[in-house]
Amino acid sequence: MVPFDTDVLVVGAGPAGLLIAGDLAARGVACTVVERDSRSSKLSRAFAVHARSLEQLDARGVADELIDTGVIVETMRLFNGLDLDLSRLPSRFPFLLCTPQHNVERVLGERATRLGVEIVRGAEAAGLRQDADGVDVDVCVGGVTRTWRARFVVGADGARSAVRDLLGVPFSGRCAVQSVMLADVRLAERPERELALVANEAGFSYVSSYGDGWYRIIAWDRRRQLPETARINLQEVSDATRRVMGSDFGMHDARWLSRVRGDERQVLRYRVGRVFLAGDAAHVHSPEGGQGMNAGLQDAANLAWKLAAEARGWAPDGLLDTYHAERYPIGRKVMRISSTLFTVAMGSNRRLRAARTVVPAVAKRVRPFNRWLAETVSGLGVSYPALPGTHRLAGRRVPDIRLAGEPKRLYEALRDGRFVLLAPEGASDSTVASVTAGDAASPQHGRVLHAVPASAGLPVLLIRPDGYIAWATDDGNPASLDAGLRTALAAWCALRPPATVTAKPV
């Protein structure tokens, strides 16, 4: 057996990679991050953090810190007249947070470092081989190549993923739009909206405030399609914004300018043996709706606890395969929805121009449609498939339920990285006690936390570490409750509580 340098090697120190690394370290799994950039950049393409991503960050204790860095937007405009009311979202975070991606990376990076993660910068993956026991990755740092051996590898290294290329995995799809211009600027005039978007026959333009005097501009000129390598200057961005919006708001003092293209691509497999792909390494989307970074954070939250369970030796059979099974369809759905919104926003034929009028009118008059679209774009509407015959709530996101005692909220309880059994006092006492207390040296100890809801009448819920419902029941019969809970604990947590002598009524 070749000794391991680390349990999990994460390639890429973006939001997805840093969230995974921090989660693994919090669960006692050795993790190292290698990043090709020699230093953390203050400039980034992504700037929108949706409600579901904020919930995941809340479950890690860093959401409030991140919110302090940005601007809260309660109404999100997808294109002319199509405004999503985010203030009614069923979440502690009923809004969109506008903050540069580097702030997300900073809070997640500081968390990972506090938990003992080593982040090696200026390190590029140059070779990859795997066998039945582990993965060897050749990492080049300063012209010197060293081979790292890990039990698992996560490729979270962006749209130009070296890990994906080394695996030989196709990145199928198309270029949705090219010559999109990005700029961080100062403005002499403040726009009416903190997040403004206009799309018309001339092109499209976003203007978003960071809350510190800087604004992100995204502009596309339909008449001027240049390759990514073409030089860009502030005047070009200003001209495109003025043609679309009627004003450039007196933009000046650009600190960053870039020209990019928007692709719609996805790998067919998120797992190849002991190597996993997450975030932009696995999927990229058109810019409409600000989905990219958020989808990557959800990938990370889904994968991290499963990798930790495998690394700690208690993962049920097939658990790691559920990462692809759950996240691949979500990636396809996100790509389809963002592509549809972008096509309607930018389409120039008569049918699409008509849709730009009809869709906003429907969204204004039909509240369920607006709510569905808001929950879809925000990520709150995501759910995972459940087996036939299981409870209606299985696979669905759980809201931040108030708890009796400490901690006071469910998402505070999730910060331990464990499953949470939400059940009233007296529910299946012997089973609950056997998996949530007892000998700390036991291999079964510490996988489940018992929390009591502050309100009566809720189903009994077994909640996954990523905030989705693994199992639920409305059955208050002590015997059937105990039997169902035991089955769920065995299936999800590989726990087999000792035989019950008596069962107290609920």
C-alpha positions in Angstrom: 0.0 0.0 0.0 1.3 3.4 -1.0 0.9 5.9 1.9 -1.6 8.7 1.3 -0.5 12.4 1.5 -4.0 13.4 2.2 -7.5 11.8 2.3 -8.9 14.2 -0.2 -7.1 16.5 -2.7 -9.2 19.3 -3.9 -8.0 21.0 -7.1 -9.3 24.6 -7.2 -9.7 27.2 -4.5 -13.0 28.7 -5.7 -16.2 28.7 -3.7 -17.0 25.0 -4.4 -13.6 23.7 -3.6 -13.2 25.8 -0.4 -16.7 24.8 0.9 -15.9 21.1 0.3 -12.4 21.4 2.0 -13.9 23.2 5.0 -16.6 20.6 5.4 -14.2 17.7 5.2 -11.8 19.2 7.7 -14.7 19.9 10.1 -15.5 16.2 10.0 -12.0 15.1 10.7 -11.0 14.3 7.2 -7.5 15.3 6.0 -7.8 17.6 3.0 -5.4 19.7 0.9 -6.4 22.3 -1.7 -4.1 23.1 -4.7 -4.8 26.2 -6.7 -3.2 27.2 -10.0 -3.3 31.0 -9.3 -0.5 32.1 -7.1 -2.6 34.5 -5.1 -6.3 35.1 -4.4 -7.8 37.5 -6.9 -9.9 40.5 -5.9 -11.6 40.3 -9.4 -14.2 37.7 -10.4 -17.0 37.1 -12.8 -19.7 36.0 -10.3 -21.4 38.5 -8.0 -24.8 37.0 -7.1 -25.5 34.8 -4.1 -29.0 33.3 -4.0 -31.1 32.4 -1.0 -30.3 28.7 -1.0 -26.6 29.3 -1.1 -26.9 31.7 1.9 -28.8 28.9 3.7 -25.8 26.6 3.0 -23.4 29.2 4.3 -25.6 29.7 7.3 -25.3 26.0 8.1 -21.5 26.7 8.2 -21.8 29.9 10.3 -20.5 32.4 7.7 -23.7 33.7 6.1 -24.1 36.8 8.2 -20.4 37.7 7.7 -20.8 37.5 3.9 -24.1 39.5 4.0 -22.1 42.4 5.6 -20.0 42.6 2.5 -22.7 43.2 -0.1 -26.0 44.7 -1.1 -29.4 43.1 -0.5 -31.7 43.0 -3.5 -35.4 42.0 -2.9 -36.6 42.3 -6.5 -34.6 40.7 -9.3 -35.1 41.7 -12.9 -34.4 38.9 -15.4 -35.3 41.0 -18.4 -37.4 43.9 -19.3 -40.5 43.9 -17.1 -39.9 40.4 -15.7 -39.3 41.2 -12.0 -39.1 38.4 -9.4 -40.3 39.2 -6.0 -37.7 37.6 -3.7 -39.0 39.2 -0.5 -41.7 36.4 -0.2 -39.2 33.5 -0.4 -39.8 31.0 2.4 -36.3 31.5 3.8 -34.4 33.4 6.4 -32.7 35.1 3.4 -35.6 36.4 1.2 -33.3 38.3 -1.2 -30.4 38.2 -3.6 -27.0 39.2 -2.2 -24.8 41.2 -4.6 -21.2 40.7 -3.5 -18.1 39.8 -5.5 -17.1 36.2 -5.7 -13.8 37.0 -4.0 -15.7 37.8 -0.8 -17.3 34.3 -0.9 -13.9 32.8 -1.4 -12.5 34.8 1.5 -15.0 33.7 4.1 -14.9 30.1 3.0 -11.1 30.2 2.7 -10.7 31.6 6.2 -13.1 28.9 7.6 -11.2 26.2 5.8 -7.8 27.5 7.1 -9.2 27.7 10.7 -10.2 24.1 10.4 -6.7 23.0 9.4 -6.9 22.9 5.5 -3.7 23.5 3.7 -4.1 25.7 0.6 -1.2 25.5 -1.8 -1.2 28.3 -4.4 0.7 28.4 -7.6 0.1 24.7 -8.0 -1.2 23.2 -11.2 -2.4 19.7 -11.8 -0.3 18.2 -14.6 -1.1 14.5 -14.4 -3.6 12.1 -12.9 -3.7 8.3 -12.5 -6.0 6.3 -10.3 -6.2 2.7 -9.1 -8.5 0.7 -6.8 -7.1 2.3 -3.6 -6.4 5.9 -4.5 -5.4 8.7 -7.0 -2.0 10.0 -7.9 -1.9 13.7 -9.0 1.2 15.3 -10.4 1.2 18.9 -9.1 3.6 21.4 -10.6 4.7 24.2 -8.2 7.3 26.7 -9.2 8.6 24.5 -12.0 9.0 21.5 -9.6 6.6 18.6 -10.0 5.5 16.5 -7.0 3.1 13.6 -7.0 0.3 13.7 -4.4 -1.5 10.6 -3.4 -5.0 10.9 -2.1 -7.9 8.5 -1.4 -10.2 10.8 -3.5 -9.8 13.9 -5.7 -12.3 16.7 -6.4 -11.9 18.7 -9.5 -13.3 22.1 -8.7 -11.0 24.0 -10.9 -13.4 25.9 -13.1 -14.6 25.9 -16.7 -11.1 25.2 -18.0 -10.7 22.4 -15.6 -7.3 20.6 -15.8 -8.8 17.6 -13.8 -11.6 17.2 -16.3 -9.1 17.3 -19.2 -6.8 14.8 -17.5 -9.8 12.5 -17.0 -10.6 12.8 -20.7 -14.2 13.6 -19.9 -16.0 15.5 -22.8 -17.5 18.9 -21.9 -20.4 18.9 -24.3 -22.5 21.9 -25.2 -22.4 25.1 -27.1 -21.4 28.8 -26.9 -24.6 30.7 -26.0 -23.1 34.2 -26.4 -19.6 35.5 -27.1 -17.9 38.9 -26.5 -19.6 39.6 -23.2 -17.8 42.5 -21.5 -17.2 42.7 -17.8 -16.1 45.7 -15.8 -15.8 46.9 -12.3 -16.2 50.7 -12.3 -17.2 53.8 -10.5 -20.4 55.7 -11.5 -21.1 59.4 -11.5 -24.8 58.7 -11.5 -26.6 56.2 -9.3 -29.0 53.9 -11.1 -32.6 53.6 -9.9 -32.1 50.0 -9.0 -29.3 48.3 -7.1 -29.5 45.6 -9.7 -30.6 46.9 -13.1 -30.9 44.8 -16.3 -32.1 45.8 -19.7 -32.2 43.5 -22.8 -33.3 44.6 -26.2 -32.5 44.5 -29.9 -29.2 46.4 -29.2 -27.9 43.8 -26.7 -28.1 43.6 -22.9 -26.5 45.3 -19.9 -26.4 44.7 -16.2 -25.5 47.2 -13.6 -25.1 45.9 -10.0 -23.9 47.8 -6.9 -21.4 46.2 -4.6 -22.4 48.7 -1.9 -18.9 50.2 -1.5 -18.9 52.6 -4.4 -18.0 50.1 -7.0 -20.3 48.7 -9.6 -20.2 45.6 -11.8 -21.1 46.2 -15.4 -21.9 43.3 -17.8 -22.5 44.5 -21.4 -23.1 42.8 -24.7 -23.4 44.6 -28.0 -25.2 42.6 -30.6 -23.5 44.5 -33.4 -19.9 44.0 -32.2 -18.9 40.4 -31.7 -15.2 40.1 -31.1 -13.2 37.1 -29.9 -12.2 36.7 -26.2 -8.7 37.7 -27.0 -9.6 41.1 -28.5 -8.5 44.1 -26.4 -11.2 45.9 -24.4 -11.4 49.4 -23.0 -13.8 51.3 -20.9 -15.1 53.3 -23.8 -16.4 50.1 -25.5 -18.2 49.1 -22.3 -19.6 52.6 -22.0 -20.9 52.7 -25.6 -22.6 49.3 -25.3 -24.3 50.2 -22.0 -25.5 53.5 -23.4 -27.0 51.9 -26.5 -28.9 49.3 -24.4 -29.8 51.4 -21.3 -29.8 54.9 -22.7 -27.1 56.0 -20.3 -23.7 54.8 -19.1 -24.3 56.5 -15.7 -21.0 58.3 -16.0 -18.8 55.2 -15.6 -15.2 55.9 -14.9 -12.0 54.6 -13.2 -12.3 50.9 -14.2 -10.3 48.7 -11.9 -10.9 45.6 -14.1 -12.0 44.9 -17.6 -12.5 41.5 -19.3 -14.1 40.0 -22.3 -15.6 36.5 -22.0 -18.0 34.2 -23.6 -21.0 32.4 -22.1 -21.1 28.7 -22.7 -23.7 26.1 -21.9 -21.9 22.9 -21.2 -22.1 19.9 -18.9 -20.1 16.7 -18.4 -21.9 13.4 -18.7 -20.4 12.0 -15.5 -19.8 13.9 -12.2 -17.9 10.9 -10.9 -15.1 8.9 -12.6 -13.9 6.3 -10.1 -12.3 8.1 -7.2 -12.4 11.5 -8.9 -15.4 13.9 -8.7 -16.1 17.1 -10.7 -18.0 20.0 -9.1 -19.0 23.6 -10.0 -17.8 25.0 -13.3 -15.6 22.0 -13.9 -18.9 20.0 -14.3 -21.3 22.5 -15.8 -21.4 26.1 -17.0 -24.5 28.1 -17.9 -25.6 31.2 -19.8 -25.4 34.3 -17.6 -29.1 34.8 -17.1 -30.2 34.4 -13.4 -26.7 34.3 -11.9 -26.7 30.5 -11.5 -23.1 29.5 -11.9 -21.4 30.0 -8.5 -24.6 29.1 -6.7 -25.0 25.8 -8.5 -21.3 25.0 -7.6 -21.9 25.7 -4.0 -24.9 23.3 -4.0 -22.7 20.6 -5.7 -20.2 21.1 -2.9 -22.7 20.9 -0.1 -24.1 17.7 -1.6 -20.7 16.0 -2.1 -18.8 17.0 1.0 -20.8 15.0 3.6 -20.8 11.9 1.4 -17.1 12.0 0.9 -16.6 12.5 4.6 -18.8 9.5 5.4 -16.7 7.4 2.9 -13.4 8.6 4.3 -14.5 8.0 7.8 -15.5 4.4 6.9 -19.3 4.5 7.5 -20.9 5.4 4.2 -23.7 3.1 3.2 -23.2 1.2 0.0 -23.7 3.4 -3.1 -23.8 6.7 -1.2 -21.0 8.3 -3.3 -22.9 7.4 -6.5 -25.9 9.5 -5.3 -23.8 12.6 -5.9 -24.0 12.2 -9.7 -27.6 10.9 -9.5 -28.8 13.9 -7.6 -26.7 16.8 -9.0 -26.5 15.9 -12.7 -30.3 16.4 -13.3 -30.2 19.6 -11.4 -27.3 20.8 -13.5 -29.3 20.0 -16.6 -32.4 21.8 -15.3 -30.4 24.9 -14.4 -28.8 25.0 -17.8 -32.2 24.6 -19.5 -33.9 27.3 -17.5 -31.1 29.8 -17.8 -30.8 29.1 -21.5 -34.6 29.6 -22.0 -34.5 32.9 -20.1 -31.5 34.1 -22.0 -33.0 33.1 -25.4 -36.3 35.0 -24.6 -34.4 38.0 -23.3 -32.1 38.2 -26.3 -34.1 36.7 -29.2 -34.7 39.0 -32.2 -37.5 37.1 -34.0 -41.1 38.0 -33.7 -42.1 35.1 -31.5 -39.4 35.8 -28.9 -40.1 39.5 -29.0 -43.7 38.6 -28.2 -42.6 36.4 -25.4 -40.7 39.3 -23.8 -44.1 41.0 -23.5 -46.2 38.0 -22.5 -44.0 36.4 -19.9 -43.6 39.4 -17.6 -47.4 40.1 -17.9 -48.1 36.5 -16.8 -45.6 36.7 -13.9 -47.2 39.9 -12.6 -50.8 38.6 -12.8 -50.2 34.9 -11.9 -48.5 34.9 -8.5 -47.9 31.1 -8.3 -45.9 31.4 -11.5 -43.8 34.3 -10.1 -43.3 32.3 -6.9 -42.3 29.2 -8.8 -39.8 31.1 -10.9 -38.4 32.9 -7.8 -37.9 29.6 -5.9 -36.4 28.0 -9.0 -33.9 30.8 -9.6 -33.0 31.1 -5.9 -32.4 27.4 -5.5 -35.1 26.9 -2.8 -37.2 24.8 -5.2 -34.5 22.2 -5.7 -35.4 18.7 -4.5 -33.9 15.3 -4.9 -35.6 12.1 -6.1 -37.0 9.8 -3.4 -37.9 6.2 -3.7 -41.5 5.3 -4.5 -43.7 4.9 -1.5 -41.6 7.2 0.7 -43.0 10.2 2.6 -44.0 13.2 0.4 -41.3 15.3 2.1 -38.4 13.0 1.3 -35.7 14.6 -0.8 -37.1 18.1 -0.3 -35.2 21.1 1.2 -36.0 21.7 4.9 -36.6 25.3 6.0 -34.9 26.8 9.1 -37.2 25.4 11.8 -37.3 26.9 15.2 -36.0 24.6 17.9 -36.8 24.2 21.6 -33.6 24.9 23.7 -30.2 25.4 22.2 -29.4 25.8 19.4 -32.5 27.8 18.6 -32.6 27.2 14.8 -32.2 24.1 12.7 -29.5 25.6 10.5 -27.5 26.3 13.6 -27.9 22.6 14.5 -26.6 21.6 11.1 -23.3 23.4 11.8 -22.0 20.2 13.4 -22.1 18.5 10.0 -24.3 15.7 11.3 -27.7 14.3 10.4 -30.4 16.0 12.5 -33.3 13.9 13.9 -36.1 16.4 14.4 -38.5 14.7 16.8 -40.4 15.7 19.9 -39.3 14.5 23.3 -40.4 11.0 24.0 -40.5 9.9 20.3 -38.8 6.5 20.0 -36.7 7.3 23.1 -34.5 4.2 23.1 -33.6 4.4 19.4 -32.9 8.2 19.6 -30.8 7.7 22.7 -28.7 4.9 21.3 -27.6 6.9 18.2 -27.3 10.4 19.7 -25.6 9.7 23.0 -23.5 7.0 24.6 -19.9 6.0 24.3 -17.9 8.6 22.3 -15.4 5.9 21.3 -18.2 4.0 19.6 -17.8 4.0 15.8 -21.5 4.9 15.6 -21.2 7.9 17.9 -21.7 11.4 16.6 -23.5 10.8 13.3 -26.9 12.0 14.4 -28.0 15.0 16.5 -31.5 15.0 18.2 -33.3 18.3 18.0 -36.7 19.1 19.4 -38.9 21.4 17.4 -40.4 24.4 19.1 -43.8 23.8 17.5 -45.9 20.7 17.8 -47.5 18.9 14.9 -44.5 18.6 12.6 -43.6 15.2 11.1 -40.6 13.4 12.5 -37.7 14.2 10.2 -34.3 12.8 9.6 -32.4 15.6 7.9 -29.2 15.2 5.9 -26.2 17.3 6.6 -26.9 19.3 3.5 -30.3 20.3 4.7 -32.5 17.9 2.7 -34.9 15.5 4.2 -33.7 11.9 4.1 -36.8 10.3 5.8 -40.0 11.5 7.4 -43.1 10.1 9.0 -46.4 11.3 10.3 -47.0 8.0 12.1 -47.1 8.5 15.8 -47.5 4.9 16.7 -44.5 4.0 18.8 -43.8 0.6 17.2 -44.1 1.7 13.6 -42.2 5.0 14.3 -39.4 3.0 15.9 -39.2 0.5 13.1 -39.2 3.2 10.4 -36.6 5.2 12.1 -34.3 2.2 12.5 -34.7 1.4 8.8 -33.8 5.0 7.9 -30.8 5.2 10.2 -29.4 2.0 8.7 -30.0 3.1 5.1 -28.6 6.7 5.5 -26.2 6.6 8.4 -25.2 2.9 8.5 -26.5 2.9 12.1 -28.1 -0.2 13.7 -29.4 0.7 17.1 -29.7 -2.1 19.7 -33.1 -3.9 20.0 -35.8 -1.9 21.7 -37.3 -3.3 24.9 -40.2 -0.9 25.2 -41.4 2.1 23.2 -42.9 5.0 25.0 -45.9 6.7 23.3 -45.3 10.0 21.5 
